[in-house]
C-alpha cells in the first residue's frame, strides 16, 4: 500500500518515494530514511542542473578545478547509496529465496595510536 507522498518533494524524490512505497510496507523509521533518500535525489537533480548549465569545471584563483556542484553531487551520491542500502530493499532481479539477509554488525574496531 502506497504511503502519502510527503509535501516538498520534487519530481525525482516523488518518483523514488512512490516506487518504494507502492511495493513495500515500511515502518516509521524506514519512512524517515526513505524521505531523506528522496530529498537527496532532489538535491542531486538540482546539482546536476547547475553542472549542466555551468559545466564541470570552475575557474578559481587556484586555477581550473572541478565545479563545486559536481563535488557536492559526488558526496550526495555516496549519501544516497548509504540511505538506500540501509532500507535493505532487494533488487528486482534477485530471487528472495536465494538472497542472504544483510548482516548487522557493531561499530568498526578502533585501532590504538602507537
Number of C-alpha atoms within 10 A of each C-alpha: 10 14 14 9 15 12 7 10 18 16 13 16 25 19 14 19 23 16 12 18 17 11 10 13 13 17 9 9 10 15 17 12 19 23 20 17 24 26 21 22 25 20 19 23 17 15 20 18 13 16 18 11 9 12 14 16 15 15 10 10 6 6 8 10 13 13 18 15 21 20 13 15 21 14 12 18 16 11 16 21 12 13 19 15 12 13 16 11 10 12 9 7 6 9 9 11 6 7 10 7 9 9 6 6 6 6 6 6 6 6 6 5 4 3
